[in-house]
Amino acid sequence: MSMPLHANAAHAARPLVLVGPTGAGKSTVGAMLARRLGRVFVDLDARVEALAGRRVADIFAADGEAAFRALESRALGEALASEGIVLATGAGVVLDGGNRAAIRAAANVLHLDANVPAQLERLQASSDRPLLAGDREAVLHAMAIARGPLYAEVADARIETTAHPIDEVVDIAAGALALLEAGGGARPQRLRVESPRAPYPILAGAGLLREGSAVAEAVRGRHALIVCDRHVARLHLAVLDASLRRLRPDVRIALHVLPPGEHEKTLDRWREVVDALAALGATRDATVVALGGGVVGDLAGFAAASWMRGIDVVQVPTTLLAMVDSSVGGKTAVDLPAGKNLVGAFHPPAAVVADTGTLRTLPPRELRAGLAEVVKYGAVFDAGFLDWLDAQADALLGGDDARLAEAVLRSCRYKAEVVARDPFEHGERALLNFGHTFGHAIEAEQGYAGAADGLVHGEAVAVGMVLAARLSAALGRAPSADADRLEALLDRLGLPVRIPAGLAPERLLARMRLDKKADAAGLRFVLWEGAGRGRIVRDVPDDAVLDVMRASTASVGADA
């Protein structure tokens, strides 16, 4: 009997098994992925040939398919006993129920898919495929119908290989594996949010995308459109796609991938999502699944609000900023050149599913930006939360799972409570905009350049919160010491606390007048009376606003 193979102990883990139709690239991708991960690559057909001492084609010719399948099951069982290997299987391995059960129990499973035209092109030079005799195109179509649901049954991640060059497929596979190995299994924590449309759950915990039931249960109709950007597609789409197909084989699923960045949150991109819903044939009970950060959540949510006057959206945030802010509460919108979020709708989600395992893939800058919105909740609702954040700052910046999960859940609880009382921002919900009037003006004046050549949203909000605290002190509404303390916490979290160089206070004030938080009575600021005591204030003198911003820009010059 062949002995189990073992990868380097440093990489000891569950085997990674690649399944999918012939011509999908399992052997090529598997070998490249194994090299990248420092793991042992195993080709199951080669193991069968080693057991039999004959080529696969000769086994079929002499003994028939049944004999080959018996050898295949034996070789599979031996391979699955090996730690950390990357195993490329034959296209028909999933036909046996015992094989499917063994693969599902022992391994992380990656489904590499390919459409029939791509298979035909890739198999042109292959003449030793016993099951493809005759009309290859007809045979491949029949196999896709019969085997497709079986691949979906076992898969933890799915990649359509015809849509990507081989190097990109390997990148996506590595990203999917990182998420699959990020842990999970603990019972997710749940909040219930009341909204005018219907109550909806917020679930938070590691492993929710892989386990899949939270998203699957929220999809109530026959059509689902998963929307994400290219960056998130490389990291997390394969896992969500597979889990939804595995748990909801009755749903027709389409994918729409957008370019990344705040500058892409436009009416043109919104139109693309609406066109994708039309191509899907989405009906009134369809669901949009928004996978990603706040840009995707806002844009996809607005498309859901618009399609047939409103269909379900499930928010699946993958950034800390989106988990604690934009995914909860139902605000959806796109930007215009004149300002941020000027065209949109209130459209509460059917569910929010926050897989905290996705936070492990965030660049440090994105994690810090998300922490700005977490700080906001302490600033306006709970001074004790600011104390907790100060005590846990190092752990949060270090990516401590337990501390991040607690920060997410506490933030969602604060927001859920205020949203339930004021779903359409007619009153106290406006407190959630602490720092945002200043922050949005900075973003707009920088042309929503984001990380490319400006501040990302959370960074702009951090600056805005300091300005709001300073304005509160200047108006005699709060002690300066509380503004100092807030600034020190944000600085400790690695966030900017001054207006960036080159932005004129007068221009920023003009931007504020176009902000959606302005109304017929003029500018409306969210200020505070000290830590944990946010207040909505009108009739703030322009001179006071300008003085605070000028002091901030002067500090930039002094720091330089």
C-alpha atoms as one frame of an Amber mdcrd trajectory, in Angstrom:
protein
   0.000   0.000   0.000   1.230   3.505  -0.767   2.140   5.532   2.293   0.552
   8.938   2.947   2.504  11.921   1.737   3.240  14.758   4.150   3.920  18.370
   3.356   6.417  20.446   5.280   5.370  20.493   8.934   5.297  24.276   8.886
   2.430  24.024   6.408   0.650  21.041   7.976  -3.049  21.514   7.276  -6.083
  19.873   5.764  -5.481  18.694   2.200  -6.612  21.048  -0.561  -8.557  19.063
  -3.153  -9.237  20.431  -6.630 -12.361  19.158  -8.368 -13.988  20.154 -11.627
 -14.568  19.180 -15.237 -11.881  17.995 -17.608  -9.972  20.888 -19.112 -10.623
  23.212 -16.161  -6.916  23.353 -15.301  -6.826  21.306 -12.091  -3.380  19.804
 -12.657  -1.780  23.021 -13.891  -3.286  25.205 -11.172  -2.670  22.567  -8.522
   1.037  22.280  -9.319   1.513  26.074  -9.384  -0.451  26.561  -6.184   1.501
  23.840  -4.386   4.789  25.523  -5.317   3.533  28.865  -4.038   2.368  27.367
  -0.743   5.390  25.115  -0.268   3.210  22.016  -0.284   3.373  18.619  -1.973
   1.394  18.312  -5.216  -0.384  15.050  -5.971  -2.181  14.143  -9.186  -4.841
  11.533  -8.434  -4.736   9.970 -11.910  -0.973   9.504 -11.492  -1.600   7.761
  -8.158  -4.126   5.461  -9.866  -1.610   4.632 -12.574   1.009   3.878  -9.914
  -1.378   1.500  -8.136  -2.354  -0.290 -11.346   0.995  -0.158 -13.135  -0.881
   0.979 -16.257  -2.066   4.166 -17.893  -5.598   5.371 -17.223  -6.590   4.831
 -20.844  -5.341   1.213 -20.672  -7.317   0.555 -17.466 -10.496   1.780 -19.175
  -9.758  -0.261 -22.312  -8.939  -3.525 -20.537 -11.107  -3.444 -17.376 -13.760
  -0.786 -17.926 -14.806   2.306 -16.031 -15.991   0.441 -12.928 -12.521  -0.968
 -12.321 -10.978   2.452 -12.773 -13.431   4.023 -10.313 -12.579   1.402  -7.683
  -8.876   2.174  -8.023  -9.659   5.888  -7.976 -11.541   5.591  -4.681  -8.669
   3.636  -3.155  -6.078   6.168  -4.287  -8.276   9.009  -3.035  -8.583   7.496
   0.427  -4.803   7.137   0.698  -4.168  10.675  -0.533  -6.676  12.212   1.886
  -4.685  10.739   4.770  -1.838  13.118   3.875  -1.485  16.472   5.579  -1.323
  19.684   3.651  -1.078  18.293   0.128  -2.632  19.873  -2.959  -4.553  17.113
  -4.756  -5.807  17.404  -8.343  -8.574  14.877  -8.947 -10.096  13.425 -12.078
 -13.280  14.958 -13.414 -15.428  11.984 -12.421 -14.248  11.491  -8.844 -17.425
  13.125  -7.532 -19.693  10.502  -9.159 -19.209   8.216  -6.168 -21.112   9.291
  -3.047 -18.454   7.793  -0.795 -15.792   9.849  -2.514 -17.832  13.018  -2.075
 -18.345  12.322   1.615 -14.658  11.578   2.136 -13.534  14.725   0.322 -16.000
  16.927   2.171 -14.983  15.518   5.562 -11.212  15.602   5.122 -10.279  18.518
   2.900 -10.712  22.084   1.789 -12.240  21.758  -1.674 -11.694  24.083  -4.620
 -13.997  23.739  -7.631 -12.312  24.865 -10.832 -14.986  25.340 -13.469 -14.833
  25.889 -17.227 -17.488  26.268 -19.887 -17.755  23.830 -22.767 -16.207  26.061
 -25.481 -13.143  26.558 -23.289 -12.942  22.820 -22.587 -13.071  21.997 -26.287
 -10.296  24.465 -27.039  -8.076  23.204 -24.228  -8.608  19.543 -25.119  -7.919
  19.831 -28.851  -4.542  18.125 -28.576  -5.684  15.463 -26.114  -6.511  12.086
 -27.640  -6.338   9.840 -24.551  -9.701  10.718 -22.961 -11.716   7.476 -22.981
 -14.981   9.113 -21.892 -14.856  11.770 -24.623 -15.198   9.471 -27.621 -17.705
  10.564 -30.253 -19.296  14.000 -30.195 -17.117  15.733 -27.634 -19.265  18.825
 -27.383 -22.414  16.814 -26.658 -20.573  14.628 -24.139 -19.154  17.642 -22.307
 -22.576  19.301 -22.126 -24.072  16.112 -20.690 -21.247  15.837 -18.148 -21.748
  19.462 -17.082 -25.434  18.822 -16.405 -24.786  15.597 -14.496 -21.654  16.554
 -12.589 -22.080  20.283 -11.987 -24.362  19.808  -8.953 -21.939  17.224  -7.532
 -19.003  19.627  -7.731 -21.162  22.256  -6.026 -22.090  19.771  -3.297 -18.486
  19.351  -2.134 -16.907  22.719  -2.965 -15.724  25.266  -0.402 -14.622  27.685
  -3.137 -15.379  28.010  -6.849 -13.385  29.707  -9.614 -14.533  30.077 -13.212
 -11.152  29.545 -14.869 -12.242  30.711 -18.319 -12.628  34.236 -16.941  -9.037
  34.587 -15.718  -5.451  33.959 -16.865  -3.766  31.066 -15.088  -1.644  33.241
 -12.759  -4.770  35.051 -11.613  -6.555  31.750 -10.969  -3.677  30.770  -8.694
  -3.912  34.138  -6.913  -7.646  33.679  -6.349  -7.128  30.103  -5.153  -4.507
  31.244  -2.633  -6.841  33.975  -1.370  -9.713  31.527  -1.010  -7.532  29.082
   0.894  -6.424  31.817   3.301 -10.071  32.550   4.115 -10.928  28.863   4.443
  -8.069  28.387   6.894  -8.890  31.537   8.871 -10.819  29.540  11.426 -14.436
  29.605  12.460 -16.832  27.086  13.844 -17.759  29.113  16.917 -21.393  30.119
  17.058 -21.774  33.555  15.434 -23.135  36.388  17.516 -26.434  37.852  16.381
 -28.294  41.138  16.682 -31.824  41.897  15.541 -32.498  45.270  13.937 -35.971
  46.729  13.567 -36.598  48.582  10.316 -39.623  49.934   8.410 -39.204  47.255
   5.726 -38.833  44.258   8.040 -36.630  43.216  10.947 -33.267  41.863   9.844
 -30.390  40.020  11.523 -26.765  41.036  11.877 -24.474  38.045  12.262 -20.795
  38.385  13.110 -18.120  35.728  13.491 -15.305  33.944  11.717 -16.067  31.362
   9.029 -19.497  32.644   8.002 -18.688  32.752   4.276 -17.431  29.188   4.224
 -20.286  27.815   6.328 -22.672  29.771   4.144 -26.036  29.289   5.800 -26.424
  32.897   6.956 -26.296  34.190   3.382 -28.158  31.231   1.886 -31.071  31.592
   4.293 -31.403  35.289   3.460 -31.836  34.606  -0.275 -35.565  34.012  -0.648
 -36.111  33.872  -4.408 -34.798  32.156  -7.548 -32.144  34.680  -8.579 -29.096
  36.067  -6.827 -26.555  38.568  -8.125 -23.276  38.720  -6.200 -21.615  42.120
  -6.616 -18.034  42.826  -5.550 -14.942  44.640  -6.765 -11.875  43.067  -8.368
  -9.828  43.179  -5.192 -12.467  41.394  -3.098 -13.119  38.951  -5.943  -9.523
  37.739  -5.660  -9.865  37.181  -1.923 -13.396  36.148  -1.000 -15.744  35.708
  -3.978 -14.777  32.084  -4.661 -15.792  31.027  -1.145 -19.128  32.852  -1.101
 -19.964  31.683  -4.625 -19.321  28.047  -3.686 -21.215  28.093  -0.390 -24.279
  29.691  -1.958 -24.301  27.181  -4.823 -23.792  24.308  -2.388 -26.637  25.312
  -0.083 -29.021  26.784  -2.664 -28.831  24.700  -5.853 -32.291  26.029  -6.729
 -31.009  29.576  -7.185 -29.647  30.948 -10.447 -26.496  32.844  -9.477 -24.656
  35.512 -11.460 -21.513  37.445 -10.590 -20.737  41.090 -11.324 -17.250  42.408
 -10.596 -16.565  46.151 -10.500 -13.336  48.154 -10.548 -12.283  49.077  -6.994
 -12.324  52.516  -5.422 -14.605  55.280  -4.153 -14.299  57.042  -7.522 -16.172
  54.091  -9.075 -19.305  54.674  -6.971 -21.054  56.374  -9.861 -24.320  56.294
 -11.764 -22.526  54.552 -14.631 -21.431  51.680 -12.372 -24.922  51.578 -10.829
 -26.307  51.171 -14.354 -23.959  48.215 -14.927 -25.356  46.440 -11.869 -28.931
  47.115 -12.985 -28.069  45.764 -16.441 -26.628  42.636 -14.785 -29.935  42.146
 -12.963 -31.745  42.454 -16.279 -29.439  39.904 -17.914 -30.074  37.538 -15.009
 -33.822  37.888 -15.499 -34.146  38.964 -11.877 -37.700  38.913 -10.585 -39.297
  40.753  -7.650 -38.034  38.095  -5.232 -34.420  38.292  -6.432 -31.549  39.154
  -4.092 -28.466  41.294  -4.551 -25.558  40.097  -2.413 -23.139  42.972  -1.772
 -19.727  41.474  -0.989 -17.079  44.009  -0.040 -16.557  47.389   1.534 -18.755
  50.434   1.747 -18.470  51.381  -1.921 -19.888  48.068  -3.100 -22.459  48.000
  -0.319 -23.722  51.479  -1.163 -23.779  50.950  -4.926 -25.225  47.435  -4.937
 -27.727  48.415  -2.270 -28.920  51.328  -4.402 -29.289  49.008  -7.393 -31.404
  46.678  -5.235 -33.488  49.632  -4.049 -34.086  50.672  -7.660 -34.738  47.336
  -9.375 -38.495  46.795  -9.679 -38.911  49.465  -6.955 -36.987  47.432  -4.428
 -35.631  43.895  -4.059 -33.682  42.324  -1.222 -30.036  43.117  -0.589 -27.828
  41.048   1.697 -24.842  43.007   2.920 -21.663  40.926   3.321 -19.068  43.452
   4.487 -15.390  42.519   4.239 -13.827  45.653   5.736 -14.021  46.853   9.315
 -15.419  50.177   8.133 -18.305  48.490   6.322 -18.970  46.038   9.172 -19.481
  48.739  11.756 -21.061  51.436   9.627 -22.229  51.350   6.018 -23.674  47.813
   5.968 -26.041  48.532   8.876 -29.003  50.860   8.628 -30.025  50.845   4.986
 -28.360  53.928   3.528 -27.529  53.359  -0.153 -26.183  55.854  -2.660 -23.776
  56.839  -5.416 -21.596  59.920  -5.700 -21.792  62.829  -8.132 -19.001  65.253
  -9.047 -20.848  67.810  -6.869 -20.691  65.677  -3.734 -20.716  62.327  -1.997
 -23.859  60.162  -1.705 -26.132  62.744  -3.364 -28.251  60.163  -5.235 -29.561
  57.262  -3.198 -32.287  55.727  -1.086 -32.971  54.291   2.344 -33.149  50.550
   1.710 -32.572  48.310   4.763 -30.880  44.976   4.062 -32.481  41.580   4.419
 -29.438  40.542   6.478 -25.914  41.621   7.354 -23.331  38.830   7.464 -19.946
  39.960   8.804 -17.292  37.251   8.511 -14.538  38.598  10.757 -12.081  36.205
   9.097 -12.033  38.575   6.116 -10.404  41.246   8.281  -7.167  39.260   8.213
  -6.730  40.238   4.567  -7.055  43.985   5.173  -4.025  46.200   4.597  -3.088
  47.991   7.847  -4.332  51.306   6.452  -7.803  49.899   5.828  -7.956  48.399
   9.307  -7.006  51.743  10.859  -9.609  53.531   8.738 -12.274  51.180  10.043
 -11.247  51.867  13.604 -12.120  55.543  13.062 -15.788  54.618  12.721 -15.509
  52.417  15.812 -14.150  55.394  17.770 -17.129  57.440  16.556 -19.577  55.293
  18.531 -17.718  55.949  21.758 -17.476  59.642  20.957 -21.212  60.154  20.583
 -22.731  57.392  22.730 -20.401  55.886  25.320 -17.299  57.417  26.897 -16.582
  54.037  28.488 -16.173  52.536  25.018 -13.463  55.128  24.327 -11.694  53.910
  27.470 -11.934  50.317  26.219 -10.578  51.285  22.804  -7.667  53.116  24.380
  -6.837  50.069  26.506  -7.126  47.681  23.545  -5.486  49.862  20.887  -2.405
  47.668  20.471  -4.465  44.476  20.276  -6.821  45.989  17.718  -3.989  47.242
  15.541  -2.352  43.825  15.834  -5.441  42.120  14.412  -6.494  40.308  17.584
  -9.564  38.326  16.504 -11.416  38.431  19.806 -10.898  42.181  20.334 -11.891
  43.000  16.755 -15.020  40.863  17.028 -16.002  42.648  20.232 -15.396  46.028
  18.620 -17.579  45.064  15.642 -20.446  43.783  17.761 -20.455  46.710  20.169
 -20.401  49.164  17.265 -23.234  47.375  15.473 -25.270  47.365  18.665 -24.922
  51.141  19.069 -25.884  51.739  15.466 -28.731  49.207  15.467 -30.302  50.841
  18.502 -30.296  54.337  17.059 -31.373  53.175  13.581 -34.344  51.317  15.071
 -35.487  54.554  16.726 -34.826  56.757  13.675 -34.655  54.738  10.438 -34.838
  57.718   8.036 -32.498  60.125   9.842 -35.145  62.603  10.910 -33.639  62.940
  14.368 -31.011  61.258  16.504 -29.689  58.988  13.753 -27.857  62.054  12.509
 -25.541  61.579  15.512 -23.906  58.800  13.497 -22.558  61.544  11.225 -20.148
  62.830  13.864 -17.089  63.954  11.921 -18.736  63.304   8.570 -19.659  66.852
   7.548 -16.006  67.846   7.677 -14.851  64.440   6.415 -17.078  64.387   3.346
 -15.966  67.895   2.425 -12.324  66.769   2.547 -13.096  63.723   0.379 -15.015
  65.799  -2.166 -12.308  68.472  -2.371  -9.744  65.723  -3.003 -11.916  64.362
  -5.823 -12.591  61.137  -3.911  -9.038  60.123  -4.692  -8.973  57.769  -1.696
  -5.798  55.825  -1.081  -4.393  56.762  -4.485  -3.772  60.420  -3.693  -5.809
  61.445  -0.667  -7.561  60.255   2.461  -9.776  57.187   2.528 -13.191  57.621
   4.138 -12.269  56.530   7.655  -9.219  58.784   7.670 -11.300  61.769   6.555
 -13.807  60.993   9.319 -10.979  60.871  11.881  -9.922  64.387  10.881 -13.569
  65.432  10.895 -14.124  64.144  14.421 -11.186  66.152  15.740 -12.539  69.250
  13.970 -16.036  68.643  15.400 -14.595  68.268  18.900 -12.519  71.431  18.470
 -15.551  73.323  17.164 -17.567  72.136  20.167 -14.893  73.508  22.494 -14.676
  76.786  20.562 -18.453  77.250  20.958 -18.226  76.568  24.695 -20.173  73.315
  24.400 -17.472  70.896  25.570 -14.146  70.909  27.399 -10.998  71.200  25.308
  -9.499  68.340  27.302 -11.989  65.904  25.746 -10.954  67.049  22.263  -7.314
  66.528  23.252  -8.111  63.037  24.469  -9.982  62.136  21.271  -7.143  63.433
  19.126  -4.604  61.427  21.142  -6.617  58.194  20.728  -6.983  58.652  16.973
  -3.292  59.467  16.662  -2.431  56.337  18.655  -4.520  54.311  16.207  -2.401
  55.676  13.369  -5.077  57.975  11.952  -4.638  61.523  10.615  -5.892  64.329
  12.848  -5.212  67.417  10.681  -6.639  68.730   7.403  -4.307  67.624   4.590
  -2.040  70.252   3.102  -3.360  72.136   0.102  -7.046  72.186   1.096  -8.444
  75.673   1.613 -10.935  76.067   4.497 -13.161  78.298   2.337 -13.404  75.577
  -0.309 -14.228  72.988   2.324 -17.009  75.167   3.728 -18.489  75.496   0.235
 -18.415  71.714  -0.096 -20.280  71.376   3.212 -23.174  73.400   1.845 -23.732
  70.689  -0.781 -23.491  67.858   1.733 -26.659  65.842   2.172 -26.650  66.710
   5.872 -27.390  70.342   4.997 -31.062  71.280   4.696 -33.214  74.368   4.095
 -32.214  75.784   7.487 -28.542  75.607   6.586 -25.612  73.567   7.837 -26.297
  70.984  10.509 -23.324  69.820  12.548 -23.006  66.873  14.863 -20.982  68.164
  17.791 -20.625  66.932  21.370 -20.928  68.148  24.942 -17.994  65.954  25.862
 -17.055  62.310  25.345 -20.102  60.092  24.865 -22.575  62.987  24.537 -23.180
  63.795  20.896 -25.566  66.584  19.961 -27.083  67.897  16.699 -26.475  71.631
  16.354 -27.794  74.182  13.871 -26.909  77.800  13.194 -23.198  77.369  13.750
 -21.469  80.599  12.651 -19.415  80.246   9.500 -16.588  82.174  11.125 -16.306
  79.608  13.924 -16.146  76.763  11.404 -13.513  78.554   9.352 -11.432  79.405
  12.429 -11.288  75.732  13.491 -10.275  74.615  10.006  -7.659  77.362   9.708
  -6.139  76.287  13.004  -5.962  72.710  11.699  -4.288  73.705   8.438  -1.874
  75.947  10.365  -0.950  72.941  12.518  -0.076  71.032   9.347   2.382  73.765
   8.421   3.832  73.784  11.934   4.239  69.980  11.909   6.102  70.208   8.606
